[in-house]
Amino acid sequence: MKKKLSLMLLVVLAFGLLWVGVSAEQGVMAIKAGKILTITAGTIEHGVILIEKGKIIEVGKELPIPPQATVIDASNSTVMPGMIEAHTTIGLRERFEAPGADETTDPCTPQLKVIDALNPFSKDIKEVVFGGITTALITPGRLNVIGGQPAVVKLTGTTISQMVLLEPAGVKISLGEGPKQAYGAKRRLPSTRMGSAYLVRKSLTDADYYLNQWKEYEKKKATDKEAKKPKVDLKLEPLAKLLEGKLTAFIECYRTDDIMTALRIIDEFKLKAVLVGCADGHKVADEIARRKVSVILSPMGTGPRRIETKDVTINNAAILSRAGVKVVIHSDASLGVGAIRELPLAAAFAVKGGMDRDEALKAITINAAEILGVADRIGSIEKGKDADLVILSGDPFHYLTRVEKVFINGETVFEKKEQN
């Protein structure tokens, strides 16, 4: 009997020492949460999240916590994945500085990269993180027909290389009032919606010719050592990748006619595309769903508007979601309610308009991650994913809920100060 007890004691000690070694050397952190919104695997009541080297190594109920682990008590709080702002220009300009998200010397600038203008120390980025947003698609603005190449970035770091998750993440295209107003004022193409659509088609047709030149060269060079290599064109390279399906077209369009123009272009050139804005999407939900095109929606029916968003409705997200469209919600500060950090409020408005609550949560987490092509890293609380987490004082959609703590890659980037 004594031998059995001694053996059991040795096993327990060995297990304990193993955990001590792991936690001491690799810095295991445990978050004890009152509620965990995993997004993809339901809600866990009174669960634990284990984090090591910036990754989630386990999540569940009654998990053994390593003795030397750093324990964060969130037993009265809710933990969810870091939220994702799926379309924004933050970091591309500073306050009191001239606009920096559009190169308005040319309506078609697919060769531009937002990483060449993004300021990691922008005050706007810090304020967005305070709201529990940990990742964003930073994109060119809406004044150019083809604005450039967006990037998916984590909202922490001192250099762009530390921040980037995916770059380039696609090509930004704008239809509607933006290019029409910017270039119409200069009395040059495009001054109409027809002109904008023409420039998109012309650019993609040029890219198709360019792509075929390279395909012909690749065929010839196997048998002809004198085959002439085509000249690299930085303006056509990203558009050629659009045609090959290697990049996503993010097409900003609000009115029904612009949405249908976008869908025709998608059909004509067989593009992998996402509609952005899509204020009138509820009017043509079946057309969007039939093509399996996803949408990034804003605004949510309140706040200042421009002529192309006059028919926006709070039911937009619900109607599109019920039609089978994958919906992402983003907070358009210029057209919606409050600042970008109020992203959960925009999702709450969608729920008020009839969207399923779980779908609204997905719309600011996993759906966004999937549309942006980074769902293997972020968007849900799962083993193996990045430890981008938000601790909230309550339900994410309740108006009294406050962000208590934010983690990006397992590091604390914001913590609410206790008020006396």
Number of C-alpha atoms within 10 A of each C-alpha: 6 7 8 9 10 11 12 12 12 12 12 12 12 12 13 15 15 14 19 18 15 16 19 15 9 13 17 26 23 23 22 25 24 18 23 27 21 19 20 14 10 10 15 18 15 18 20 28 25 24 26 21 15 19 20 24 18 18 20 17 15 10 14 10 19 22 16 17 21 17 17 13 13 22 16 14 20 25 33 26 30 28 30 30 28 26 29 20 20 22 23 23 17 15 9 6 7 8 12 17 24 22 17 16 9 13 24 21 24 25 17 21 19 23 24 9 15 21 19 21 15 15 13 20 21 19 15 21 26 21 24 31 31 28 28 27 26 24 30 32 25 23 23 29 31 31 29 27 27 28 25 27 23 23 24 22 14 11 13 18 11 13 18 20 20 16 16 18 23 30 28 25 29 29 29 24 22 20 28 26 15 19 21 15 11 11 11 13 18 23 19 18 17 14 17 26 20 15 17 20 15 12 17 19 17 14 22 19 13 19 20 12 14 15 12 13 16 13 11 15 13 9 9 10 8 8 14 10 13 13 9 10 11 12 16 22 15 22 29 22 18 23 20 16 15 15 21 25 24 26 27 26 28 28 23 19 14 22 26 16 18 23 21 13 17 18 12 10 15 14 20 20 24 26 24 26 24 28 27 23 26 21 16 16 19 17 16 23 18 11 12 15 20 24 30 29 29 26 29 28 23 14 13 13 15 9 9 17 21 14 15 21 18 21 18 25 36 21 20 24 23 16 17 16 22 24 26 31 31 29 28 23 18 14 17 22 20 15 16 25 22 21 26 25 21 29 27 21 21 26 21 14 18 18 22 16 15 13 22 26 24 23 30 28 28 27 27 31 27 16 20 22 18 16 16 14 18 28 30 27 27 23 16 16 20 26 29 29 27 27 26 22 18 19 16 22 18 12 11 9 14 17 21 22 22 28 24 26 21 19 14 13 17 19 13 11 8 6 4 3
